[in-house]
């Protein structure tokens, strides 16, 4: 699929491109179907970091929502490296938008310039981001564990297991 007439010289390119991409991908959805996206943990961290510079609202720093209407992002608890490893294991081709390398766009600047420095200096930054986001979501009463009673969260060094009447048992890795 190719978005037409976006023109990078006009303002707000990133937002216009995101809307065009969603529109193209959603066009073939039948009633009741959802669009599953491949966003991963680093995407959520980047978005969260951008929002901290654009908004003073605590909710905006939680990261990308797992579900937003018909859009579902099941890999937000998985790192990009883990997702690439899974795609190789399953023999699923992995591709990246070539415009991701252009640092004139805010998100690409964070991804290409700032995050390598953060990752080198603070190798557990994603773990701390997830812990902070989970605590903030609980405080703001936005956590799924606030909405469904009878859940248990078992935390281990390797991740956590969420168990409850509305969940099948699953593990969330670091």
N, C-alpha and C positions, 0 to 999 in steps of 0.2 A: 504494500500500500504506500502511496506517496501523497502527502499533503500538497495542495496546489496553492500558488499565489501567497505564500507567507511573507516573503520579502524580509530579509534580516535587517534592512536599513530602517524599517519602521520600528517605533518603540514597542516595548512589552512583548518582544519576540517569544521569550520562554513561555509566557502564559498563553499566547495565541497558538503556539506549537502544541502545547499540552492539550488545549481544547480541541484542536484539529485532530490530533492523534486519538483522543477519546471518541470523537465523533466518528472517525473512520473505523475504529475497532468495534464500536457499539452498533454500527449500521446493520450488521447481519444478525444481531441478537433476536431470538424469538421471545415471545412473552414468557416471563418466568426465568429466563436465562440470565446469567451474570457474566461479567467480563473479569477473568482472572488475570492479574498482572504479575510480572516477575520482580517487583520491587523487593529489595533485601534490606538488611539491617543498616548498612552504610547509607543507603538512600534515605532511610528514615532519620538517621543522625544528621545528614547534610541538610535535610529539610528543616529539622528542628533548629539547627544552628542558624540557618538563614532567617527563620522566624524570630529568633531572639534579637536580631538586628532590625527587624521590620515591625515587630509588635510587642507591646508590653503585657499582653494577655497570657497568663500562665498556661492555659489550654493549648495555645499555639505552639508551645515548646515541647509538647508531648511526642511529636513526630507524625509521620503519615498514618492516618487511620487504617486499620485492617480492613474495615468495610466502610464504603461511602456509597450508599444507594446500591446500584447494580455492580459497582466495582469492588472486587475482593483482591486483597494482597496477602496470600497465604505464606509468603516467604519472609515477612518482616522480622521474624525471629532467627533468621539464618543469615550468616555473613555471605558476602559476595564470593569469597573463596570456597565456602561450603557449597554454595549454589553451583558454581562452576564445576566442582568435583562431582556433584550429583549429576549434572548434565553430561559430563564425560562418562560416568559410570552407566547411565541410562542410554548413552549414545544419542543424545539430543543436542543438536547444534546450538551453540551459544553465540549470539551476535550482539554487538554494541553499536549504537548510533554513532557514526563518525563525528558528528557535531559535538559529542561529549568532550572532545579534545580542545575545543575552542574556548579559552579562558576569558574571553570578553564577556561571557555570560556568567552571572553570579554563581550559579550552582557549580558550573565547571571550574570556576576560579577556586571555590572552596575545595572541590574534589581534586584538582590538579596541583594547586599551590599550597593551600593551608593544611589539608588533611594529612599529606605525607609527613609534615613536620609534627603534627599532633600525634600521629601514630608512632613515630620514632621516639618522641619524648615521653609519651604516655601510652604504652602498649595495651593497657587495659581500659582505654577510653570507652570502647563500646560496652563493656561490662558495666562500667559506672553510669553510662548514659541510660542503659536499660533499667538499672536499679533506681536511678533518679526518676525516670519516666513512670515506672511502676508505682513508686511511692507517691508521686504527684497525682497520678490518675486516681489512686485510692483516696487521697485527701480531697480531690475535687469531685469525688463520687462518680467517676467516669470508668472505673475499672469494672470488668465483667464480674469480678468476684463481689462487687458491691450490689450487683443486680440479681444475682442468683444465689439463693441461700443453700447452705449445706456443702459448699466447696471446701476443699482442703488443698493447700499448697505445700508441697514437700520440697525444700530447697537443699541442693547438694552442691559440692564444688563444681561438678560438671554441668549443672543446669537446674531445672526444677520440673516437678511433675504436678500437674493440676488434675485433681480428681474430684468428681462430684456428680450429682444426679443428672445434670444437663450435659456432662462431658463424657466422651469416651476418654480413657486414660491416654495422655500424650505427653511428650517431653519437650520442654523448651530449652534449647541449648544456650550456652553463654553467647 
